[in-house]
Amino acid sequence: MIERRLIMLPWDEGFHEILNGSLPVDFDGSQCVVQRAGSGLLETVSFEAAIEYALGGEYDEFDDEEEGAWE
């Protein structure tokens, strides 16, 4: 039996698949979308903020968290 709820939590089965299957509501095509370390939530950011995300180390933090989740 599938439990039906209005809110999914990060530890719920399928959370990341559903989260990654849709863009944030404020995305209009002129921004970038990043996945925040710690929460895994998608966030719309400027191009400059996306570069900082990638080069500033947050992308690596998120990647490390994802690797640990699969072990």
CHARMM-style PDB file with segment names, atoms N, HN, CA, C and O in Angstrom:
ATOM      1  N   MET     1       0.826  -1.177   0.000  1.00  0.00      PROA
ATOM      2  CA  MET     1       0.000   0.000   0.000  1.00  0.00      PROA
ATOM      3  C   MET     1       0.876   1.249   0.000  1.00  0.00      PROA
ATOM      4  O   MET     1       1.811   1.339   0.796  1.00  0.00      PROA
ATOM      5  N   ILE     2       0.600   2.196  -0.860  1.00  0.00      PROA
ATOM      6  HN  ILE     2      -0.159   2.122  -1.507  1.00  0.00      PROA
ATOM      7  CA  ILE     2       1.359   3.437  -0.949  1.00  0.00      PROA
ATOM      8  C   ILE     2       0.764   4.454   0.007  1.00  0.00      PROA
ATOM      9  O   ILE     2      -0.439   4.717  -0.015  1.00  0.00      PROA
ATOM     10  N   GLU     3       1.613   5.018   0.841  1.00  0.00      PROA
ATOM     11  HN  GLU     3       2.589   4.804   0.858  1.00  0.00      PROA
ATOM     12  CA  GLU     3       1.175   6.067   1.755  1.00  0.00      PROA
ATOM     13  C   GLU     3       1.120   7.383   0.991  1.00  0.00      PROA
ATOM     14  O   GLU     3       2.077   7.735   0.301  1.00  0.00      PROA
ATOM     15  N   ARG     4       0.032   8.101   1.103  1.00  0.00      PROA
ATOM     16  HN  ARG     4      -0.745   7.815   1.663  1.00  0.00      PROA
ATOM     17  CA  ARG     4      -0.125   9.373   0.406  1.00  0.00      PROA
ATOM     18  C   ARG     4       0.015  10.519   1.389  1.00  0.00      PROA
ATOM     19  O   ARG     4      -0.661  10.563   2.416  1.00  0.00      PROA
ATOM     20  N   ARG     5       0.908  11.451   1.058  1.00  0.00      PROA
ATOM     21  HN  ARG     5       1.457  11.416   0.223  1.00  0.00      PROA
ATOM     22  CA  ARG     5       1.138  12.628   1.885  1.00  0.00      PROA
ATOM     23  C   ARG     5       1.282  13.839   0.981  1.00  0.00      PROA
ATOM     24  O   ARG     5       1.527  13.704  -0.218  1.00  0.00      PROA
ATOM     25  N   LEU     6       1.132  15.010   1.553  1.00  0.00      PROA
ATOM     26  HN  LEU     6       0.933  15.120   2.527  1.00  0.00      PROA
ATOM     27  CA  LEU     6       1.297  16.244   0.784  1.00  0.00      PROA
ATOM     28  C   LEU     6       2.747  16.692   0.739  1.00  0.00      PROA
ATOM     29  O   LEU     6       3.131  17.459  -0.144  1.00  0.00      PROA
ATOM     30  N   ILE     7       3.548  16.228   1.671  1.00  0.00      PROA
ATOM     31  HN  ILE     7       3.236  15.605   2.388  1.00  0.00      PROA
ATOM     32  CA  ILE     7       4.946  16.650   1.760  1.00  0.00      PROA
ATOM     33  C   ILE     7       5.831  15.416   1.694  1.00  0.00      PROA
ATOM     34  O   ILE     7       5.593  14.428   2.388  1.00  0.00      PROA
ATOM     35  N   MET     8       6.859  15.485   0.845  1.00  0.00      PROA
ATOM     36  HN  MET     8       7.052  16.287   0.281  1.00  0.00      PROA
ATOM     37  CA  MET     8       7.864  14.423   0.806  1.00  0.00      PROA
ATOM     38  C   MET     8       9.102  14.925   1.522  1.00  0.00      PROA
ATOM     39  O   MET     8       9.459  16.099   1.421  1.00  0.00      PROA
ATOM     40  N   LEU     9       9.744  14.044   2.235  1.00  0.00      PROA
ATOM     41  HN  LEU     9       9.454  13.090   2.318  1.00  0.00      PROA
ATOM     42  CA  LEU     9      10.957  14.380   2.968  1.00  0.00      PROA
ATOM     43  C   LEU     9      12.158  13.749   2.273  1.00  0.00      PROA
ATOM     44  O   LEU     9      12.001  12.764   1.553  1.00  0.00      PROA
ATOM     45  N   PRO    10      13.362  14.303   2.478  1.00  0.00      PROA
ATOM     46  CA  PRO    10      14.540  13.799   1.764  1.00  0.00      PROA
ATOM     47  C   PRO    10      14.795  12.312   1.928  1.00  0.00      PROA
ATOM     48  O   PRO    10      15.391  11.700   1.042  1.00  0.00      PROA
ATOM     49  N   TRP    11      14.369  11.713   3.019  1.00  0.00      PROA
ATOM     50  HN  TRP    11      13.885  12.210   3.739  1.00  0.00      PROA
ATOM     51  CA  TRP    11      14.614  10.275   3.221  1.00  0.00      PROA
ATOM     52  C   TRP    11      13.486   9.401   2.664  1.00  0.00      PROA
ATOM     53  O   TRP    11      13.558   8.174   2.736  1.00  0.00      PROA
ATOM     54  N   ASP    12      12.449  10.028   2.113  1.00  0.00      PROA
ATOM     55  HN  ASP    12      12.390  11.025   2.054  1.00  0.00      PROA
ATOM     56  CA  ASP    12      11.367   9.256   1.501  1.00  0.00      PROA
ATOM     57  C   ASP    12      11.816   8.667   0.166  1.00  0.00      PROA
ATOM     58  O   ASP    12      12.569   9.288  -0.583  1.00  0.00      PROA
ATOM     59  N   GLU    13      11.339   7.465  -0.110  1.00  0.00      PROA
ATOM     60  HN  GLU    13      10.727   6.961   0.499  1.00  0.00      PROA
ATOM     61  CA  GLU    13      11.669   6.805  -1.372  1.00  0.00      PROA
ATOM     62  C   GLU    13      11.195   7.653  -2.553  1.00  0.00      PROA
ATOM     63  O   GLU    13      10.041   8.079  -2.586  1.00  0.00      PROA
ATOM     64  N   GLY    14      12.066   7.895  -3.504  1.00  0.00      PROA
ATOM     65  HN  GLY    14      13.003   7.549  -3.476  1.00  0.00      PROA
ATOM     66  CA  GLY    14      11.716   8.651  -4.699  1.00  0.00      PROA
ATOM     67  C   GLY    14      11.851  10.154  -4.568  1.00  0.00      PROA
ATOM     68  O   GLY    14      11.581  10.879  -5.525  1.00  0.00      PROA
ATOM     69  N   PHE    15      12.268  10.647  -3.391  1.00  0.00      PROA
ATOM     70  HN  PHE    15      12.488  10.058  -2.614  1.00  0.00      PROA
ATOM     71  CA  PHE    15      12.368  12.096  -3.166  1.00  0.00      PROA
ATOM     72  C   PHE    15      13.238  12.769  -4.219  1.00  0.00      PROA
ATOM     73  O   PHE    15      12.814  13.729  -4.861  1.00  0.00      PROA
ATOM     74  N   HSD    16      14.458  12.263  -4.395  1.00  0.00      PROA
ATOM     75  HN  HSD    16      14.803  11.483  -3.873  1.00  0.00      PROA
ATOM     76  CA  HSD    16      15.390  12.920  -5.317  1.00  0.00      PROA
ATOM     77  C   HSD    16      14.975  12.740  -6.773  1.00  0.00      PROA
ATOM     78  O   HSD    16      15.228  13.619  -7.596  1.00  0.00      PROA
ATOM     79  N   GLU    17      14.351  11.632  -7.100  1.00  0.00      PROA
ATOM     80  HN  GLU    17      14.145  10.918  -6.431  1.00  0.00      PROA
ATOM     81  CA  GLU    17      13.891  11.440  -8.468  1.00  0.00      PROA
ATOM     82  C   GLU    17      12.788  12.441  -8.810  1.00  0.00      PROA
ATOM     83  O   GLU    17      12.788  13.018  -9.898  1.00  0.00      PROA
ATOM     84  N   ILE    18      11.859  12.644  -7.893  1.00  0.00      PROA
ATOM     85  HN  ILE    18      11.859  12.176  -7.010  1.00  0.00      PROA
ATOM     86  CA  ILE    18      10.794  13.620  -8.126  1.00  0.00      PROA
ATOM     87  C   ILE    18      11.363  15.028  -8.127  1.00  0.00      PROA
ATOM     88  O   ILE    18      11.009  15.841  -8.981  1.00  0.00      PROA
ATOM     89  N   LEU    19      12.244  15.324  -7.176  1.00  0.00      PROA
ATOM     90  HN  LEU    19      12.532  14.664  -6.482  1.00  0.00      PROA
ATOM     91  CA  LEU    19      12.850  16.648  -7.071  1.00  0.00      PROA
ATOM     92  C   LEU    19      13.604  17.006  -8.346  1.00  0.00      PROA
ATOM     93  O   LEU    19      13.493  18.128  -8.840  1.00  0.00      PROA
ATOM     94  N   ASN    20      14.355  16.074  -8.870  1.00  0.00      PROA
ATOM     95  HN  ASN    20      14.445  15.162  -8.469  1.00  0.00      PROA
ATOM     96  CA  ASN    20      15.156  16.350 -10.062  1.00  0.00      PROA
ATOM     97  C   ASN    20      14.341  16.279 -11.339  1.00  0.00      PROA
ATOM     98  O   ASN    20      14.853  16.594 -12.413  1.00  0.00      PROA
ATOM     99  N   GLY    21      13.087  15.874 -11.248  1.00  0.00      PROA
ATOM    100  HN  GLY    21      12.670  15.619 -10.375  1.00  0.00      PROA
ATOM    101  CA  GLY    21      12.236  15.764 -12.426  1.00  0.00      PROA
ATOM    102  C   GLY    21      11.500  17.039 -12.782  1.00  0.00      PROA
ATOM    103  O   GLY    21      10.792  17.082 -13.788  1.00  0.00      PROA
ATOM    104  N   SER    22      11.653  18.075 -11.980  1.00  0.00      PROA
ATOM    105  HN  SER    22      12.228  18.041 -11.163  1.00  0.00      PROA
ATOM    106  CA  SER    22      10.974  19.333 -12.282  1.00  0.00      PROA
ATOM    107  C   SER    22      11.853  20.506 -11.888  1.00  0.00      PROA
ATOM    108  O   SER    22      12.677  20.406 -10.978  1.00  0.00      PROA
ATOM    109  N   LEU    23      11.667  21.604 -12.576  1.00  0.00      PROA
ATOM    110  HN  LEU    23      10.997  21.684 -13.315  1.00  0.00      PROA
ATOM    111  CA  LEU    23      12.446  22.807 -12.301  1.00  0.00      PROA
ATOM    112  C   LEU    23      11.739  23.659 -11.255  1.00  0.00      PROA
ATOM    113  O   LEU    23      10.523  23.559 -11.095  1.00  0.00      PROA
ATOM    114  N   PRO    24      12.494  24.502 -10.536  1.00  0.00      PROA
ATOM    115  CA  PRO    24      11.858  25.402  -9.578  1.00  0.00      PROA
ATOM    116  C   PRO    24      10.818  26.294 -10.263  1.00  0.00      PROA
ATOM    117  O   PRO    24      10.953  26.615 -11.443  1.00  0.00      PROA
ATOM    118  N   VAL    25       9.794  26.686  -9.528  1.00  0.00      PROA
ATOM    119  HN  VAL    25       9.685  26.425  -8.569  1.00  0.00      PROA
ATOM    120  CA  VAL    25       8.695  27.458 -10.116  1.00  0.00      PROA
ATOM    121  C   VAL    25       9.129  28.823 -10.618  1.00  0.00      PROA
ATOM    122  O   VAL    25       8.477  29.382 -11.499  1.00  0.00      PROA
ATOM    123  N   ASP    26      10.216  29.378 -10.081  1.00  0.00      PROA
ATOM    124  HN  ASP    26      10.746  28.923  -9.365  1.00  0.00      PROA
ATOM    125  CA  ASP    26      10.656  30.702 -10.526  1.00  0.00      PROA
ATOM    126  C   ASP    26      11.637  30.654 -11.698  1.00  0.00      PROA
ATOM    127  O   ASP    26      12.151  31.691 -12.118  1.00  0.00      PROA
ATOM    128  N   PHE    27      11.895  29.469 -12.223  1.00  0.00      PROA
ATOM    129  HN  PHE    27      11.477  28.627 -11.883  1.00  0.00      PROA
ATOM    130  CA  PHE    27      12.819  29.334 -13.356  1.00  0.00      PROA
ATOM    131  C   PHE    27      12.151  29.836 -14.628  1.00  0.00      PROA
ATOM    132  O   PHE    27      11.062  29.388 -14.989  1.00  0.00      PROA
ATOM    133  N   ASP    28      12.819  30.780 -15.308  1.00  0.00      PROA
ATOM    134  HN  ASP    28      13.703  31.144 -15.015  1.00  0.00      PROA
ATOM    135  CA  ASP    28      12.241  31.320 -16.540  1.00  0.00      PROA
ATOM    136  C   ASP    28      13.124  31.096 -17.768  1.00  0.00      PROA
ATOM    137  O   ASP    28      12.838  31.619 -18.846  1.00  0.00      PROA
ATOM    138  N   GLY    29      14.192  30.322 -17.604  1.00  0.00      PROA
ATOM    139  HN  GLY    29      14.424  29.897 -16.729  1.00  0.00      PROA
ATOM    140  CA  GLY    29      15.051  30.013 -18.730  1.00  0.00      PROA
ATOM    141  C   GLY    29      16.275  30.909 -18.836  1.00  0.00      PROA
ATOM    142  O   GLY    29      17.199  30.601 -19.589  1.00  0.00      PROA
ATOM    143  N   SER    30      16.299  32.006 -18.098  1.00  0.00      PROA
ATOM    144  HN  SER    30      15.549  32.256 -17.485  1.00  0.00      PROA
ATOM    145  CA  SER    30      17.447  32.912 -18.173  1.00  0.00      PROA
ATOM    146  C   SER    30      18.413  32.704 -17.008  1.00  0.00      PROA
ATOM    147  O   SER    30      19.427  33.396 -16.908  1.00  0.00      PROA
ATOM    148  N   GLN    31      18.098  31.753 -16.130  1.00  0.00      PROA
ATOM    149  HN  GLN    31      17.274  31.191 -16.212  1.00  0.00      PROA
ATOM    150  CA  GLN    31      18.967  31.495 -14.991  1.00  0.00      PROA
ATOM    151  C   GLN    31      19.546  30.084 -15.086  1.00  0.00      PROA
ATOM    152  O   GLN    31      19.329  29.357 -16.055  1.00  0.00      PROA
ATOM    153  N   CYS    32      20.286  29.731 -14.047  1.00  0.00      PROA
ATOM    154  HN  CYS    32      20.463  30.321 -13.259  1.00  0.00      PROA
ATOM    155  CA  CYS    32      20.814  28.382 -13.900  1.00  0.00      PROA
ATOM    156  C   CYS    32      20.132  27.735 -12.698  1.00  0.00      PROA
ATOM    157  O   CYS    32      19.587  28.433 -11.843  1.00  0.00      PROA
ATOM    158  N   VAL    33      20.160  26.425 -12.633  1.00  0.00      PROA
ATOM    159  HN  VAL    33      20.602  25.858 -13.328  1.00  0.00      PROA
ATOM    160  CA  VAL    33      19.593  25.696 -11.504  1.00  0.00      PROA
ATOM    161  C   VAL    33      20.714  24.886 -10.866  1.00  0.00      PROA
ATOM    162  O   VAL    33      21.434  24.155 -11.547  1.00  0.00      PROA
ATOM    163  N   VAL    34      20.852  25.026  -9.547  1.00  0.00      PROA
ATOM    164  HN  VAL    34      20.268  25.620  -8.994  1.00  0.00      PROA
ATOM    165  CA  VAL    34      21.867  24.274  -8.807  1.00  0.00      PROA
ATOM    166  C   VAL    34      21.174  23.459  -7.730  1.00  0.00      PROA
ATOM    167  O   VAL    34      20.059  23.777  -7.317  1.00  0.00      PROA
ATOM    168  N   GLN    35      21.841  22.411  -7.279  1.00  0.00      PROA
ATOM    169  HN  GLN    35      22.747  22.153  -7.614  1.00  0.00      PROA
ATOM    170  CA  GLN    35      21.310  21.560  -6.215  1.00  0.00      PROA
ATOM    171  C   GLN    35      22.148  21.821  -4.970  1.00  0.00      PROA
ATOM    172  O   GLN    35      23.347  21.543  -4.953  1.00  0.00      PROA
ATOM    173  N   ARG    36      21.521  22.351  -3.935  1.00  0.00      PROA
ATOM    174  HN  ARG    36      20.547  22.577  -3.949  1.00  0.00      PROA
ATOM    175  CA  ARG    36      22.223  22.791  -2.733  1.00  0.00      PROA
ATOM    176  C   ARG    36      22.702  21.628  -1.878  1.00  0.00      PROA
ATOM    177  O   ARG    36      21.978  20.660  -1.642  1.00  0.00      PROA
ATOM    178  N   ALA    37      23.957  21.752  -1.416  1.00  0.00      PROA
ATOM    179  HN  ALA    37      24.545  22.538  -1.607  1.00  0.00      PROA
ATOM    180  CA  ALA    37      24.515  20.775  -0.491  1.00  0.00      PROA
ATOM    181  C   ALA    37      23.749  20.864   0.822  1.00  0.00      PROA
ATOM    182  O   ALA    37      23.298  21.940   1.213  1.00  0.00      PROA
ATOM    183  N   GLY    38      23.606  19.749   1.487  1.00  0.00      PROA
ATOM    184  HN  GLY    38      23.972  18.875   1.169  1.00  0.00      PROA
ATOM    185  CA  GLY    38      22.913  19.722   2.764  1.00  0.00      PROA
ATOM    186  C   GLY    38      21.439  19.395   2.635  1.00  0.00      PROA
ATOM    187  O   GLY    38      20.895  18.644   3.445  1.00  0.00      PROA
ATOM    188  N   SER    39      20.780  19.956   1.616  1.00  0.00      PROA
ATOM    189  HN  SER    39      21.222  20.566   0.958  1.00  0.00      PROA
ATOM    190  CA  SER    39      19.348  19.706   1.460  1.00  0.00      PROA
ATOM    191  C   SER    39      19.032  18.956   0.176  1.00  0.00      PROA
ATOM    192  O   SER    39      18.057  18.207   0.119  1.00  0.00      PROA
ATOM    193  N   GLY    40      19.850  19.150  -0.856  1.00  0.00      PROA
ATOM    194  HN  GLY    40      20.643  19.758  -0.810  1.00  0.00      PROA
ATOM    195  CA  GLY    40      19.573  18.540  -2.147  1.00  0.00      PROA
ATOM    196  C   GLY    40      18.506  19.265  -2.939  1.00  0.00      PROA
ATOM    197  O   GLY    40      18.124  18.815  -4.019  1.00  0.00      PROA
ATOM    198  N   LEU    41      18.018  20.386  -2.417  1.00  0.00      PROA
ATOM    199  HN  LEU    41      18.329  20.751  -1.539  1.00  0.00      PROA
ATOM    200  CA  LEU    41      16.964  21.120  -3.100  1.00  0.00      PROA
ATOM    201  C   LEU    41      17.505  21.899  -4.286  1.00  0.00      PROA
ATOM    202  O   LEU    41      18.621  22.419  -4.252  1.00  0.00      PROA
ATOM    203  N   LEU    42      16.698  21.971  -5.331  1.00  0.00      PROA
ATOM    204  HN  LEU    42      15.792  21.549  -5.358  1.00  0.00      PROA
ATOM    205  CA  LEU    42      17.066  22.754  -6.505  1.00  0.00      PROA
ATOM    206  C   LEU    42      16.765  24.219  -6.247  1.00  0.00      PROA
ATOM    207  O   LEU    42      15.750  24.559  -5.638  1.00  0.00      PROA
ATOM    208  N   GLU    43      17.656  25.085  -6.717  1.00  0.00      PROA
ATOM    209  HN  GLU    43      18.480  24.809  -7.212  1.00  0.00      PROA
ATOM    210  CA  GLU    43      17.481  26.519  -6.531  1.00  0.00      PROA
ATOM    211  C   GLU    43      17.860  27.238  -7.820  1.00  0.00      PROA
ATOM    212  O   GLU    43      18.851  26.897  -8.466  1.00  0.00      PROA
ATOM    213  N   THR    44      17.065  28.230  -8.184  1.00  0.00      PROA
ATOM    214  HN  THR    44      16.260  28.507  -7.660  1.00  0.00      PROA
ATOM    215  CA  THR    44      17.349  29.051  -9.350  1.00  0.00      PROA
ATOM    216  C   THR    44      18.341  30.129  -8.946  1.00  0.00      PROA
ATOM    217  O   THR    44      18.124  30.845  -7.969  1.00  0.00      PROA
ATOM    218  N   VAL    45      19.443  30.247  -9.705  1.00  0.00      PROA
ATOM    219  HN  VAL    45      19.620  29.665 -10.499  1.00  0.00      PROA
ATOM    220  CA  VAL    45      20.471  31.247  -9.410  1.00  0.00      PROA
ATOM    221  C   VAL    45      20.923  31.909 -10.701  1.00  0.00      PROA
ATOM    222  O   VAL    45      20.647  31.416 -11.794  1.00  0.00      PROA
ATOM    223  N   SER    46      21.619  33.029 -10.565  1.00  0.00      PROA
ATOM    224  HN  SER    46      21.843  33.430  -9.676  1.00  0.00      PROA
ATOM    225  CA  SER    46      22.176  33.711 -11.728  1.00  0.00      PROA
ATOM    226  C   SER    46      23.351  32.902 -12.286  1.00  0.00      PROA
ATOM    227  O   SER    46      23.860  31.993 -11.631  1.00  0.00      PROA
ATOM    228  N   PHE    47      23.767  33.243 -13.488  1.00  0.00      PROA
ATOM    229  HN  PHE    47      23.354  33.981 -14.021  1.00  0.00      PROA
ATOM    230  CA  PHE    47      24.907  32.571 -14.109  1.00  0.00      PROA
ATOM    231  C   PHE    47      26.153  32.742 -13.244  1.00  0.00      PROA
ATOM    232  O   PHE    47      26.919  31.797 -13.058  1.00  0.00      PROA
ATOM    233  N   GLU    48      26.354  33.948 -12.718  1.00  0.00      PROA
ATOM    234  HN  GLU    48      25.732  34.716 -12.869  1.00  0.00      PROA
ATOM    235  CA  GLU    48      27.522  34.224 -11.881  1.00  0.00      PROA
ATOM    236  C   GLU    48      27.491  33.383 -10.601  1.00  0.00      PROA
ATOM    237  O   GLU    48      28.521  32.863 -10.171  1.00  0.00      PROA
ATOM    238  N   ALA    49      26.306  33.253  -9.995  1.00  0.00      PROA
ATOM    239  HN  ALA    49      25.470  33.676 -10.344  1.00  0.00      PROA
ATOM    240  CA  ALA    49      26.176  32.435  -8.784  1.00  0.00      PROA
ATOM    241  C   ALA    49      26.421  30.961  -9.091  1.00  0.00      PROA
ATOM    242  O   ALA    49      26.962  30.240  -8.252  1.00  0.00      PROA
ATOM    243  N   ALA    50      26.032  30.504 -10.277  1.00  0.00      PROA
ATOM    244  HN  ALA    50      25.592  31.090 -10.958  1.00  0.00      PROA
ATOM    245  CA  ALA    50      26.273  29.114 -10.670  1.00  0.00      PROA
ATOM    246  C   ALA    50      27.769  28.848 -10.826  1.00  0.00      PROA
ATOM    247  O   ALA    50      28.252  27.775 -10.464  1.00  0.00      PROA
ATOM    248  N   ILE    51      28.490  29.810 -11.356  1.00  0.00      PROA
ATOM    249  HN  ILE    51      28.098  30.681 -11.650  1.00  0.00      PROA
ATOM    250  CA  ILE    51      29.948  29.660 -11.473  1.00  0.00      PROA
ATOM    251  C   ILE    51      30.565  29.582 -10.083  1.00  0.00      PROA
ATOM    252  O   ILE    51      31.428  28.741  -9.831  1.00  0.00      PROA
ATOM    253  N   GLU    52      30.124  30.461  -9.173  1.00  0.00      PROA
ATOM    254  HN  GLU    52      29.422  31.144  -9.378  1.00  0.00      PROA
ATOM    255  CA  GLU    52      30.625  30.432  -7.798  1.00  0.00      PROA
ATOM    256  C   GLU    52      30.287  29.097  -7.127  1.00  0.00      PROA
ATOM    257  O   GLU    52      31.107  28.552  -6.388  1.00  0.00      PROA
ATOM    258  N   TYR    53      29.091  28.574  -7.379  1.00  0.00      PROA
ATOM    259  HN  TYR    53      28.426  29.018  -7.979  1.00  0.00      PROA
ATOM    260  CA  TYR    53      28.662  27.279  -6.850  1.00  0.00      PROA
ATOM    261  C   TYR    53      29.624  26.183  -7.308  1.00  0.00      PROA
ATOM    262  O   TYR    53      30.061  25.353  -6.511  1.00  0.00      PROA
ATOM    263  N   ALA    54      29.943  26.193  -8.589  1.00  0.00      PROA
ATOM    264  HN  ALA    54      29.588  26.867  -9.237  1.00  0.00      PROA
ATOM    265  CA  ALA    54      30.805  25.148  -9.147  1.00  0.00      PROA
ATOM    266  C   ALA    54      32.255  25.302  -8.718  1.00  0.00      PROA
ATOM    267  O   ALA    54      32.907  24.320  -8.362  1.00  0.00      PROA
ATOM    268  N   LEU    55      32.764  26.526  -8.749  1.00  0.00      PROA
ATOM    269  HN  LEU    55      32.235  27.324  -9.038  1.00  0.00      PROA
ATOM    270  CA  LEU    55      34.178  26.745  -8.462  1.00  0.00      PROA
ATOM    271  C   LEU    55      34.461  26.977  -6.986  1.00  0.00      PROA
ATOM    272  O   LEU    55      35.603  26.846  -6.547  1.00  0.00      PROA
ATOM    273  N   GLY    56      33.430  27.323  -6.213  1.00  0.00      PROA
ATOM    274  HN  GLY    56      32.502  27.430  -6.570  1.00  0.00      PROA
ATOM    275  CA  GLY    56      33.617  27.635  -4.804  1.00  0.00      PROA
ATOM    276  C   GLY    56      33.581  26.427  -3.890  1.00  0.00      PROA
ATOM    277  O   GLY    56      33.842  26.558  -2.694  1.00  0.00      PROA
ATOM    278  N   GLY    57      33.266  25.256  -4.417  1.00  0.00      PROA
ATOM    279  HN  GLY    57      33.054  25.150  -5.389  1.00  0.00      PROA
ATOM    280  CA  GLY    57      33.329  24.035  -3.631  1.00  0.00      PROA
ATOM    281  C   GLY    57      31.986  23.444  -3.215  1.00  0.00      PROA
ATOM    282  O   GLY    57      31.945  22.304  -2.753  1.00  0.00      PROA
ATOM    283  N   GLU    58      30.876  24.192  -3.364  1.00  0.00      PROA
ATOM    284  HN  GLU    58      30.910  25.118  -3.740  1.00  0.00      PROA
ATOM    285  CA  GLU    58      29.593  23.630  -2.926  1.00  0.00      PROA
ATOM    286  C   GLU    58      29.180  22.439  -3.788  1.00  0.00      PROA
ATOM    287  O   GLU    58      28.591  21.484  -3.282  1.00  0.00      PROA
ATOM    288  N   TYR    59      29.484  22.489  -5.088  1.00  0.00      PROA
ATOM    289  HN  TYR    59      29.962  23.264  -5.500  1.00  0.00      PROA
ATOM    290  CA  TYR    59      29.163  21.344  -5.947  1.00  0.00      PROA
ATOM    291  C   TYR    59      29.894  20.100  -5.459  1.00  0.00      PROA
ATOM    292  O   TYR    59      29.320  19.012  -5.428  1.00  0.00      PROA
ATOM    293  N   ASP    60      31.148  20.257  -5.082  1.00  0.00      PROA
ATOM    294  HN  ASP    60      31.614  21.141  -5.107  1.00  0.00      PROA
ATOM    295  CA  ASP    60      31.923  19.121  -4.578  1.00  0.00      PROA
ATOM    296  C   ASP    60      31.335  18.582  -3.281  1.00  0.00      PROA
ATOM    297  O   ASP    60      31.320  17.370  -3.063  1.00  0.00      PROA
ATOM    298  N   GLU    61      30.841  19.492  -2.400  1.00  0.00      PROA
ATOM    299  HN  GLU    61      30.853  20.476  -2.577  1.00  0.00      PROA
ATOM    300  CA  GLU    61      30.195  19.053  -1.161  1.00  0.00      PROA
ATOM    301  C   GLU    61      28.964  18.214  -1.474  1.00  0.00      PROA
ATOM    302  O   GLU    61      28.759  17.157  -0.878  1.00  0.00      PROA
ATOM    303  N   PHE    62      28.152  18.685  -2.402  1.00  0.00      PROA
ATOM    304  HN  PHE    62      28.319  19.544  -2.886  1.00  0.00      PROA
ATOM    305  CA  PHE    62      26.942  17.944  -2.761  1.00  0.00      PROA
ATOM    306  C   PHE    62      27.307  16.597  -3.363  1.00  0.00      PROA
ATOM    307  O   PHE    62      26.685  15.586  -3.037  1.00  0.00      PROA
ATOM    308  N   ASP    63      28.300  16.569  -4.230  1.00  0.00      PROA
ATOM    309  HN  ASP    63      28.806  17.391  -4.495  1.00  0.00      PROA
ATOM    310  CA  ASP    63      28.727  15.324  -4.870  1.00  0.00      PROA
ATOM    311  C   ASP    63      29.214  14.321  -3.815  1.00  0.00      PROA
ATOM    312  O   ASP    63      28.917  13.130  -3.907  1.00  0.00      PROA
ATOM    313  N   ASP    64      29.958  14.801  -2.818  1.00  0.00      PROA
ATOM    314  HN  ASP    64      30.199  15.769  -2.743  1.00  0.00      PROA
ATOM    315  CA  ASP    64      30.438  13.924  -1.747  1.00  0.00      PROA
ATOM    316  C   ASP    64      29.274  13.364  -0.943  1.00  0.00      PROA
ATOM    317  O   ASP    64      29.286  12.191  -0.570  1.00  0.00      PROA
ATOM    318  N   GLU    65      28.248  14.207  -0.667  1.00  0.00      PROA
ATOM    319  HN  GLU    65      28.238  15.160  -0.970  1.00  0.00      PROA
ATOM    320  CA  GLU    65      27.071  13.745   0.072  1.00  0.00      PROA
ATOM    321  C   GLU    65      26.344  12.655  -0.700  1.00  0.00      PROA
ATOM    322  O   GLU    65      25.920  11.658  -0.115  1.00  0.00      PROA
ATOM    323  N   GLU    66      26.196  12.833  -1.991  1.00  0.00      PROA
ATOM    324  HN  GLU    66      26.540  13.643  -2.466  1.00  0.00      PROA
ATOM    325  CA  GLU    66      25.490  11.852  -2.819  1.00  0.00      PROA
ATOM    326  C   GLU    66      26.246  10.532  -2.847  1.00  0.00      PROA
ATOM    327  O   GLU    66      25.630   9.468  -2.779  1.00  0.00      PROA
ATOM    328  N   GLU    67      27.571  10.582  -2.947  1.00  0.00      PROA
ATOM    329  HN  GLU    67      28.071  11.446  -3.002  1.00  0.00      PROA
ATOM    330  CA  GLU    67      28.360   9.343  -2.949  1.00  0.00      PROA
ATOM    331  C   GLU    67      28.174   8.606  -1.645  1.00  0.00      PROA
ATOM    332  O   GLU    67      28.040   7.382  -1.650  1.00  0.00      PROA
ATOM    333  N   GLY    68      28.162   9.319  -0.510  1.00  0.00      PROA
ATOM    334  HN  GLY    68      28.271  10.313  -0.506  1.00  0.00      PROA
ATOM    335  CA  GLY    68      27.992   8.703   0.798  1.00  0.00      PROA
ATOM    336  C   GLY    68      26.614   8.090   0.965  1.00  0.00      PROA
ATOM    337  O   GLY    68      26.461   7.106   1.689  1.00  0.00      PROA
ATOM    338  N   ALA    69      25.621   8.648   0.318  1.00  0.00      PROA
ATOM    339  HN  ALA    69      25.745   9.447  -0.270  1.00  0.00      PROA
ATOM    340  CA  ALA    69      24.256   8.141   0.439  1.00  0.00      PROA
ATOM    341  C   ALA    69      24.094   6.779  -0.221  1.00  0.00      PROA
ATOM    342  O   ALA    69      23.231   5.992   0.168  1.00  0.00      PROA
ATOM    343  N   TRP    70      24.920   6.506  -1.213  1.00  0.00      PROA
ATOM    344  HN  TRP    70      25.621   7.145  -1.529  1.00  0.00      PROA
ATOM    345  CA  TRP    70      24.792   5.247  -1.949  1.00  0.00      PROA
ATOM    346  C   TRP    70      25.622   4.130  -1.346  1.00  0.00      PROA
ATOM    347  O   TRP    70      25.502   2.980  -1.768  1.00  0.00      PROA
ATOM    348  N   GLU    71      26.461   4.441  -0.370  1.00  0.00      PROA
ATOM    349  HN  GLU    71      26.558   5.375  -0.028  1.00  0.00      PROA
ATOM    350  CA  GLU    71      27.339   3.412   0.228  1.00  0.00      PROA
ATOM    351  C   GLU    71      26.658   2.682   1.344  1.00  0.00      PROA
ATOM    352  OT1 GLU    71      27.251   1.791   1.951  1.00  0.00      PROA
TER     353      GLU     71
END
